[in-house]
Amino acid sequence: MKNNVPEILTIPALKAGYEHKAFTPEDVLSAILSRVEAHKDNPIWITPPEEKWITIYLRRLPPMDFSKYPLWGIPFAIKDNIDLEGIPTTAACPSYSYTPGKSAFVIDRLIKAGAIPLGKTNLDQFATGLVGTRSPYGEVQNAWQPECISGGSSSGSAVSVALGQAAFSLGTDTAGSGRVPAMLNTLIGYKPPIGAWSSAGVVPACQSLDCVTVFAHSLEEVEIVDQVARALDPVCVWSRDLPLKVKRLPAKILLPKDMPTFYGPWAENYQIKWMHALRLLEQSGSKIECIDTSFFSKAASLLYDGAYVAERWADLGEFVTAHEEDIFPVTKNILKSGGREALSAARLFKDFHQLSIYRKQANQLLENAVLVLPTAGGSFTRDEVRENPVETNSQMGLYTNHCNLLDLAAIAIPENSEDHDHPFGITCFSLHDQEQFIRALAGEFLKANGAEKGE
């Protein structure tokens, strides 16, 4: 603890410290700068925190009043594909860099609520990847096991929170980037429905599927941030008015009838953890039903194996063509696959029609229900990913890629937040207008986990 600033930064702990005058926002910034320096060998940041410009935000803070400014003095990190006024946005590609004249809609709302932006975090280039190793700025190391992957693409965002360099952070999620890093760094990862948080001011991956997400240590903190960030944006074409409903448990929990696939060097350990998670879920009191989940996998395959990958090319193709030598090799291959001739307009409509069938199935199946899957079925060392970058990344997305295609909301929660050896977690999925179920179920799961540990 430096200047009485807690090692793990949480919104409740910082709020209590400010109210009791145990420390000031300036003290918190000083502690963060020391922590960033102590972990400088881990490329968590692209634009790291600097006192000279963060002080500007500190000086603009109104008098402390958490009723008016619920995030007063709370430091947060920003994935470097989300705009912060006056700070370069790179999307982990130096030649793509630009300096925005205004902040993203969501960032602006957080700042107006009193939050302090710290800097821009590293990511898998153009938010394309689930491993955290696809960046020219370096491979972000797992917060607890430096030899292992941190998860992507929101790698730096997750690790910054896990290591006490931010109280919460923003990521983005198109195929699982707001959930996989949460699991691997023992955090809560919340992916609101598409459009619940504006994506204006975000470098597009797949515009129609992109979501801004939050990483934090607790469900309470995720909900505080969501209350600020959630709003209808009149400028963002994807924005939707999705007010929250009162939390309540679902009528039933849906689980895969077959044992999920576990992979990587610790596959057996992850299977044991999955069985432990099921025992905790049984304590919720909701009816449990085992189902065939194969259609979720079929829907997921449309994201990269079908014509939907062309959406990435539509937004970034011109830049990639002009700057091929500047693109991370694996990323370049993925992006260029979206421009291949086989992806015709007819193929796109065929995939869209098939996806409509899958969405209808999901809507019927998930009415008043929550689907629970492993967030990921395993993990890898960074060396293993380097040796086999495509297959390892694909495996990390086995249980995530379907989510936004099917217009679902999701929350990733740790199976055991104290396990820093090989963290595992589950993800709860709901229909886009039934988030109350996943929030309630996540709360019950975490409560059962805490009771088991005597908390």
C-alpha positions as CSV (number, residue, x, y, z in Angstrom):
1,M,0.0,0.0,0.0
2,K,1.4,3.4,-1.1
3,N,0.0,6.5,0.6
4,N,-2.7,4.3,2.1
5,V,-3.8,3.5,-1.4
6,P,-5.0,-0.2,-1.6
7,E,-3.0,-2.6,-3.8
8,I,-6.2,-3.7,-5.5
9,L,-8.1,-0.7,-6.8
10,T,-11.9,-1.0,-6.5
11,I,-14.6,1.6,-6.7
12,P,-15.9,0.9,-3.2
13,A,-12.4,1.0,-1.6
14,L,-11.5,4.2,-3.4
15,K,-14.8,5.8,-2.5
16,A,-14.4,4.9,1.1
17,G,-10.8,6.2,1.1
18,Y,-11.8,9.5,-0.4
19,E,-14.7,9.9,2.1
20,H,-12.5,9.2,5.1
21,K,-9.7,11.4,3.7
22,A,-7.3,8.4,3.8
23,F,-5.9,9.5,0.4
24,T,-6.6,11.8,-2.5
25,P,-7.0,11.3,-6.2
26,E,-3.5,12.7,-6.5
27,D,-2.2,10.0,-4.1
28,V,-4.0,7.3,-6.2
29,L,-2.3,8.6,-9.4
30,S,1.1,8.6,-7.7
31,A,0.6,5.0,-6.6
32,I,-0.6,4.0,-10.1
33,L,2.5,5.6,-11.8
34,S,4.7,3.6,-9.4
35,R,2.9,0.4,-10.3
36,V,3.1,1.0,-14.0
37,E,6.9,1.6,-13.7
38,A,7.2,-1.6,-11.6
39,H,5.6,-3.6,-14.5
40,K,7.2,-1.8,-17.4
41,D,8.5,-5.0,-18.8
42,N,4.9,-6.1,-19.4
43,P,3.6,-4.1,-22.4
44,I,0.2,-3.4,-20.9
45,W,0.0,0.2,-22.1
46,I,0.5,1.8,-25.5
47,T,0.0,5.3,-24.1
48,P,0.8,4.8,-20.4
49,P,-0.4,7.1,-17.6
50,E,1.4,10.4,-17.4
51,E,1.0,12.9,-14.6
52,K,1.3,16.0,-16.9
53,W,-2.0,15.3,-18.8
54,I,-3.9,13.3,-16.2
55,T,-3.5,16.3,-13.8
56,I,-5.7,18.2,-16.2
57,Y,-8.6,15.8,-15.4
58,L,-7.8,16.0,-11.7
59,R,-8.0,19.8,-11.8
60,R,-11.4,19.6,-13.5
61,L,-13.0,17.4,-10.8
62,P,-16.0,19.1,-9.2
63,P,-16.3,18.9,-5.4
64,M,-16.7,15.3,-4.2
65,D,-20.3,14.2,-4.3
66,F,-20.9,10.6,-5.2
67,S,-24.7,11.2,-5.5
68,K,-24.0,13.5,-8.5
69,Y,-20.7,12.0,-9.7
70,P,-20.8,8.2,-9.0
71,L,-17.3,7.7,-10.4
72,W,-15.7,10.7,-8.7
73,G,-11.9,10.2,-8.7
74,I,-12.1,6.7,-10.0
75,P,-9.2,5.9,-12.4
76,F,-9.9,3.8,-15.5
77,A,-8.0,2.4,-18.5
78,I,-9.1,2.6,-22.1
79,K,-8.4,0.0,-24.8
80,D,-6.5,1.7,-27.6
81,N,-9.3,1.3,-30.2
82,I,-11.5,3.7,-28.2
83,D,-11.1,7.5,-28.6
84,L,-9.9,9.7,-25.8
85,E,-9.7,13.4,-26.8
86,G,-6.1,14.6,-27.6
87,I,-4.5,11.1,-27.1
88,P,-3.6,9.0,-30.1
89,T,-5.7,6.0,-31.1
90,T,-3.6,3.3,-32.7
91,A,-5.6,0.1,-32.6
92,A,-2.1,-1.4,-32.1
93,C,-1.0,-0.3,-35.5
94,P,1.4,2.7,-35.4
95,S,0.8,3.7,-39.0
96,Y,-3.0,3.8,-38.4
97,S,-2.6,6.2,-35.5
98,Y,-4.7,9.4,-35.4
99,T,-5.4,11.9,-32.6
100,P,-9.2,12.4,-32.1
101,G,-10.6,15.8,-31.5
102,K,-13.2,14.4,-29.1
103,S,-13.7,11.4,-26.9
104,A,-15.9,8.4,-27.7
105,F,-19.5,8.9,-26.4
106,V,-19.0,6.3,-23.6
107,I,-15.7,7.9,-22.5
108,D,-17.3,11.3,-22.3
109,R,-20.1,10.0,-20.1
110,L,-17.6,8.3,-17.7
111,I,-15.5,11.5,-17.4
112,K,-18.6,13.6,-16.7
113,A,-19.5,11.2,-13.9
114,G,-16.1,12.0,-12.4
115,A,-13.9,9.1,-13.7
116,I,-10.2,9.8,-14.5
117,P,-8.9,8.4,-17.8
118,L,-5.4,7.0,-17.3
119,G,-4.2,6.1,-20.8
120,K,-4.6,3.7,-23.6
121,T,-4.0,-0.1,-23.3
122,N,-2.4,-2.7,-25.6
123,L,-4.6,-5.0,-27.7
124,D,-4.5,-7.6,-30.4
125,Q,-4.1,-5.4,-33.5
126,F,-7.4,-4.0,-34.8
127,A,-9.2,-6.1,-32.1
128,T,-8.6,-9.2,-34.1
129,G,-7.7,-12.1,-31.8
130,L,-8.4,-13.7,-28.4
131,V,-4.8,-14.3,-27.2
132,G,-3.2,-10.9,-26.5
133,T,0.0,-11.7,-28.5
134,R,-0.9,-10.0,-31.8
135,S,0.6,-6.6,-31.2
136,P,3.7,-4.8,-32.5
137,Y,3.9,-3.2,-29.1
138,G,4.6,-6.6,-27.5
139,E,2.8,-9.6,-26.1
140,V,0.8,-8.7,-22.9
141,Q,1.7,-11.2,-20.2
142,N,-0.9,-12.8,-18.0
143,A,-1.3,-10.9,-14.7
144,W,-0.5,-14.0,-12.7
145,Q,1.6,-16.2,-15.0
146,P,3.9,-14.2,-17.3
147,E,4.6,-17.2,-19.5
148,C,0.9,-17.5,-20.3
149,I,-1.4,-15.6,-22.6
150,S,-3.4,-12.7,-21.1
151,G,-6.3,-13.2,-23.5
152,G,-7.4,-10.8,-26.2
153,S,-8.1,-8.6,-27.8
154,S,-8.6,-6.5,-24.7
155,S,-5.4,-7.8,-23.2
156,G,-3.9,-4.6,-21.6
157,S,-7.3,-3.5,-20.3
158,A,-7.8,-6.7,-18.3
159,V,-4.2,-6.9,-17.0
160,S,-4.2,-3.2,-15.9
161,V,-7.1,-3.9,-13.6
162,A,-5.8,-7.2,-12.3
163,L,-2.5,-5.6,-11.3
164,G,-4.0,-2.6,-9.5
165,Q,-3.2,-0.1,-12.2
166,A,-6.8,0.9,-12.7
167,A,-10.1,0.4,-10.9
168,F,-11.9,-0.6,-14.0
169,S,-11.2,-0.6,-17.7
170,L,-13.0,-0.5,-21.0
171,G,-12.5,-3.2,-23.6
172,T,-14.4,-4.1,-26.7
173,D,-16.0,-7.4,-27.7
174,T,-16.9,-8.7,-31.2
175,A,-16.1,-12.3,-30.7
176,G,-15.2,-12.7,-27.0
177,S,-12.6,-10.0,-26.4
178,G,-14.4,-8.7,-23.3
179,R,-14.8,-12.1,-21.8
180,V,-11.7,-14.3,-22.4
181,P,-9.3,-11.8,-20.8
182,A,-11.6,-11.5,-17.8
183,M,-11.4,-15.3,-17.2
184,L,-7.6,-15.5,-17.6
185,N,-7.0,-12.6,-15.2
186,T,-9.7,-13.5,-12.6
187,L,-12.0,-10.5,-13.3
188,I,-15.7,-9.9,-14.1
189,G,-16.2,-9.1,-17.8
190,Y,-19.5,-7.6,-18.8
191,K,-20.6,-7.4,-22.4
192,P,-23.8,-5.4,-22.7
193,P,-26.1,-6.1,-25.6
194,I,-25.2,-4.5,-29.0
195,G,-26.1,-0.9,-28.8
196,A,-26.8,-0.6,-25.1
197,W,-23.5,1.3,-24.9
198,S,-22.7,3.5,-27.9
199,S,-19.9,2.4,-30.2
200,A,-19.3,5.9,-31.6
201,G,-15.6,6.7,-31.4
202,V,-14.6,3.1,-31.5
203,V,-12.3,1.7,-34.3
204,P,-14.6,-0.8,-36.0
205,A,-13.9,-4.6,-36.1
206,C,-17.3,-5.7,-37.3
207,Q,-19.4,-2.6,-36.8
208,S,-22.8,-4.3,-36.6
209,L,-21.5,-6.6,-33.8
210,D,-19.0,-4.5,-31.9
211,C,-19.7,-3.8,-28.2
212,V,-17.8,-1.7,-25.6
213,T,-17.3,-3.7,-22.4
214,V,-16.0,-3.3,-18.9
215,F,-13.6,-5.2,-16.7
216,A,-13.8,-4.9,-12.9
217,H,-13.3,-7.0,-9.7
218,S,-16.9,-7.2,-8.7
219,L,-20.4,-7.4,-10.0
220,E,-21.3,-4.3,-8.0
221,E,-18.6,-2.3,-9.9
222,V,-19.7,-3.5,-13.3
223,E,-23.2,-2.4,-12.5
224,I,-22.0,1.1,-11.4
225,V,-20.1,1.6,-14.6
226,D,-23.0,0.3,-16.7
227,Q,-25.4,2.8,-15.1
228,V,-23.2,5.6,-16.3
229,A,-22.2,4.2,-19.7
230,R,-25.7,2.9,-20.8
231,A,-27.5,5.6,-22.8
232,L,-29.1,6.1,-26.2
233,D,-26.7,7.9,-28.5
234,P,-28.5,10.0,-31.2
235,V,-25.4,9.9,-33.4
236,C,-24.5,6.2,-33.2
237,V,-26.5,4.2,-35.8
238,W,-26.1,1.0,-33.7
239,S,-27.3,2.6,-30.4
240,R,-30.5,1.2,-28.9
241,D,-32.6,2.2,-25.9
242,L,-32.3,-0.9,-23.6
243,P,-33.3,0.1,-20.1
244,L,-32.6,-2.5,-17.4
245,K,-35.3,-4.5,-15.6
246,V,-35.3,-5.5,-12.0
247,K,-32.9,-8.4,-11.4
248,R,-34.4,-11.8,-10.9
249,L,-33.4,-15.4,-11.4
250,P,-34.3,-17.1,-14.6
251,A,-36.9,-19.8,-14.8
252,K,-34.2,-22.2,-15.9
253,I,-30.4,-22.6,-16.5
254,L,-29.4,-24.2,-19.8
255,L,-26.3,-26.3,-19.8
256,P,-24.7,-28.3,-22.6
257,K,-25.8,-32.0,-22.4
258,D,-22.3,-33.1,-23.6
259,M,-19.1,-32.4,-21.8
260,P,-17.6,-29.2,-23.2
261,T,-14.3,-29.5,-25.0
262,F,-11.3,-28.7,-22.9
263,Y,-7.9,-28.1,-24.4
264,G,-4.3,-27.0,-23.8
265,P,-1.8,-28.2,-21.3
266,W,-4.1,-27.9,-18.3
267,A,-7.3,-29.4,-19.9
268,E,-7.9,-31.9,-17.1
269,N,-7.7,-29.2,-14.5
270,Y,-10.2,-27.0,-16.4
271,Q,-12.7,-29.9,-16.6
272,I,-12.5,-30.3,-12.8
273,K,-13.2,-26.6,-12.5
274,W,-16.2,-26.8,-14.8
275,M,-17.7,-29.5,-12.6
276,H,-17.1,-27.4,-9.6
277,A,-18.9,-24.5,-11.3
278,L,-21.9,-26.7,-12.0
279,R,-22.2,-27.6,-8.3
280,L,-22.3,-23.9,-7.5
281,L,-24.9,-23.2,-10.1
282,E,-27.1,-25.9,-8.6
283,Q,-27.4,-23.8,-5.4
284,S,-29.2,-21.0,-7.3
285,G,-32.5,-22.8,-7.0
286,S,-33.3,-22.4,-10.7
287,K,-34.3,-25.4,-12.7
288,I,-31.4,-26.9,-14.7
289,E,-31.9,-28.3,-18.2
290,C,-29.3,-29.9,-20.3
291,I,-29.6,-29.1,-24.0
292,D,-27.9,-29.7,-27.4
293,T,-25.8,-26.5,-27.9
294,S,-24.5,-27.5,-31.4
295,F,-26.4,-24.7,-33.1
296,F,-24.5,-22.1,-31.1
297,S,-21.3,-23.5,-32.6
298,K,-22.9,-23.4,-36.1
299,A,-23.8,-19.8,-35.6
300,A,-20.3,-19.0,-34.4
301,S,-18.8,-20.4,-37.5
302,L,-20.5,-17.7,-39.6
303,L,-18.3,-15.1,-38.0
304,Y,-15.0,-16.1,-39.6
305,D,-15.8,-19.0,-41.9
306,G,-18.7,-17.2,-43.6
307,A,-19.2,-13.8,-45.3
308,Y,-19.4,-11.8,-42.1
309,V,-15.7,-11.5,-42.1
310,A,-16.1,-9.2,-45.1
311,E,-17.4,-6.5,-42.7
312,R,-13.9,-6.2,-41.3
313,W,-12.6,-5.7,-44.8
314,A,-15.3,-3.1,-45.6
315,D,-14.0,-0.9,-42.8
316,L,-10.2,-1.6,-43.0
317,G,-9.5,-3.0,-46.4
318,E,-8.4,0.2,-48.0
319,F,-5.9,0.8,-45.1
320,V,-4.6,-2.7,-45.2
321,T,-4.1,-2.6,-49.0
322,A,-2.0,0.6,-48.6
323,H,0.0,-0.5,-45.5
324,E,0.4,-4.3,-45.8
325,E,3.9,-4.1,-44.4
326,D,2.6,-2.4,-41.3
327,I,0.0,-5.1,-40.4
328,F,0.8,-7.9,-37.9
329,P,1.1,-11.0,-40.1
330,V,-1.6,-13.1,-38.6
331,T,-4.0,-10.1,-38.4
332,K,-3.3,-9.3,-42.0
333,N,-4.3,-12.8,-43.2
334,I,-7.5,-12.6,-41.2
335,L,-8.4,-9.1,-42.5
336,K,-7.5,-10.0,-46.1
337,S,-9.7,-13.1,-46.0
338,G,-12.6,-10.8,-45.8
339,G,-11.8,-9.4,-49.2
340,R,-11.6,-12.7,-51.1
341,E,-13.8,-13.1,-54.2
342,A,-15.7,-16.0,-52.9
343,L,-17.5,-13.7,-50.4
344,S,-20.1,-12.5,-52.8
345,A,-23.2,-10.5,-52.0
346,A,-25.2,-13.7,-52.6
347,R,-23.0,-15.6,-50.0
348,L,-23.6,-12.8,-47.5
349,F,-27.4,-13.0,-47.9
350,K,-27.2,-16.8,-47.6
351,D,-25.3,-16.5,-44.3
352,F,-27.7,-13.7,-43.1
353,H,-30.7,-15.9,-43.7
354,Q,-29.1,-18.8,-41.9
355,L,-28.2,-16.6,-39.0
356,S,-31.8,-15.4,-38.9
357,I,-32.8,-19.0,-38.3
358,Y,-30.3,-19.4,-35.5
359,R,-31.5,-16.2,-33.9
360,K,-35.0,-17.5,-34.0
361,Q,-33.9,-20.7,-32.3
362,A,-31.9,-18.7,-29.6
363,N,-34.9,-16.4,-28.9
364,Q,-37.2,-19.4,-28.4
365,L,-34.7,-21.3,-26.3
366,L,-33.5,-18.5,-24.1
367,E,-36.9,-16.9,-23.2
368,N,-36.8,-16.6,-19.4
369,A,-33.6,-18.7,-19.4
370,V,-29.8,-18.3,-19.1
371,L,-27.3,-20.3,-21.0
372,V,-24.1,-21.1,-19.1
373,L,-20.9,-22.2,-20.9
374,P,-17.2,-22.2,-20.0
375,T,-15.8,-18.8,-20.9
376,A,-13.0,-20.7,-22.5
377,G,-12.1,-24.3,-22.4
378,G,-8.4,-23.8,-21.6
379,S,-5.4,-21.6,-22.0
380,F,-1.9,-21.7,-23.5
381,T,1.6,-20.4,-22.9
382,R,2.6,-17.5,-25.1
383,D,5.2,-19.8,-26.7
384,E,2.5,-22.3,-27.7
385,V,0.4,-19.5,-29.3
386,R,3.4,-18.2,-31.2
387,E,4.1,-21.7,-32.6
388,N,0.4,-22.3,-33.7
389,P,-1.3,-18.9,-33.7
390,V,-4.4,-19.7,-35.7
391,E,-5.6,-22.9,-34.1
392,T,-4.9,-21.8,-30.5
393,N,-6.8,-18.6,-31.1
394,S,-9.7,-20.5,-32.6
395,Q,-9.9,-22.8,-29.6
396,M,-10.1,-19.7,-27.2
397,G,-13.3,-18.7,-29.1
398,L,-15.2,-21.9,-29.0
399,Y,-17.7,-20.6,-26.4
400,T,-17.6,-16.9,-27.2
401,N,-18.0,-16.3,-31.0
402,H,-21.8,-17.0,-31.2
403,C,-22.7,-14.3,-28.7
404,N,-23.0,-11.0,-30.7
405,L,-24.1,-12.8,-33.9
406,L,-27.2,-14.0,-31.9
407,D,-27.7,-10.6,-30.2
408,L,-27.1,-11.8,-26.7
409,A,-25.8,-10.2,-23.5
410,A,-23.1,-11.9,-21.5
411,I,-21.2,-11.7,-18.2
412,A,-18.0,-13.7,-17.6
413,I,-17.4,-14.6,-13.9
414,P,-14.5,-16.4,-12.2
415,E,-15.0,-19.9,-11.0
416,N,-12.6,-19.0,-8.2
417,S,-11.3,-15.4,-8.1
418,E,-8.4,-16.5,-5.8
419,D,-7.0,-19.1,-8.2
420,H,-4.0,-17.4,-9.9
421,D,-2.5,-20.7,-11.1
422,H,-4.8,-21.5,-14.0
423,P,-7.9,-19.2,-13.7
424,F,-11.2,-20.5,-15.1
425,G,-14.6,-19.0,-15.4
426,I,-18.1,-19.4,-16.8
427,T,-20.2,-17.1,-18.9
428,C,-23.9,-16.5,-18.5
429,F,-25.8,-15.5,-21.7
430,S,-29.3,-14.0,-22.0
431,L,-31.4,-12.4,-24.7
432,H,-30.5,-8.8,-25.3
433,D,-33.6,-7.6,-23.5
434,Q,-33.3,-10.0,-20.5
435,E,-30.1,-8.9,-18.8
436,Q,-31.8,-9.1,-15.4
437,F,-31.4,-12.8,-15.5
438,I,-27.7,-13.0,-16.1
439,R,-27.0,-10.3,-13.4
440,A,-29.1,-12.2,-10.8
441,L,-27.6,-15.6,-11.6
442,A,-24.0,-14.2,-11.6
443,G,-24.7,-12.7,-8.2
444,E,-26.0,-16.0,-6.8
445,F,-23.0,-17.9,-8.2
446,L,-20.5,-15.4,-6.7
447,K,-22.4,-15.6,-3.4
448,A,-22.2,-19.4,-3.4
449,N,-18.6,-19.2,-4.2
450,G,-18.0,-16.8,-1.3
451,A,-19.9,-19.0,1.1
452,E,-17.9,-22.0,0.1
453,K,-14.7,-20.0,1.1
454,G,-16.3,-18.9,4.3
455,E,-16.7,-15.3,3.3
